[in-house]
Amino acid sequence: MAGTSSDCSPDNGPGGAPSIWLCREPEAADLPSPAWLTDYERATVAKFSGPRRREYLSSR
């Protein structure tokens, strides 16, 4: 085994409870694609428009 990591373990939250992160979708009509997206993500987001595009970008 190369190693272990418990950084994403639900046991690491306060009191052992999992954390929930919320993000707001930007309200701009046409957001530019961030430069740090992978080539695959750029190709994927290019297929979307409107609310679906904003959802995809905010999930990254």
N, C-alpha and C positions, 0 to 999 in steps of 0.2 A: 504494500500500500504506500502511495506517495506521501501521504500525510492526511491529517484530519483538520477540519475546520468546523467550529460550532458558531461562527458569526451569524448564521441565518437561523439558528435554532430558536424555536419559540420559547425554549427554557431560558433564553438570555434576556427576556424583557423584564420590566419591573415586576417583582413578585412572581416571576415565571410566566406571566401572561404574554401572549403574542402582541406585537405592535401592529397597528393599522395606519397606513399612510394614505392621506387624501391629497389629490392634486386637482387643481381647477384647470379646465380647458381654457385656453386663451380665446378671446372673443373676436380676434382679428379674422377678417374674411379669408385671406389667403396668406398663410404663414410661410416664410421661407424655410427650406429644409436646413437643419443645423449641419455645420461642417463635420461634426463628429459622428454622423450616421455612417454605418457600414454601406458598402456598395449594394448589398442585398436590401437593406432598409431603404435606401434611396430609390431603388427600382420598385419596391413595394409601395412606398408612399406616392410615387408618381402615378400609380393606378387609381388613387383615391382623390375625391374632391369634397368640398363642403364639410359637413359634420364628421364624416368618417375620416377624412384627412386630419382634422383637429384631434379626434380621438386617438388615431394612430401616433401622431407626433407627441401628444401629451403622455402617452403610455411609454414613450422612450425616455 
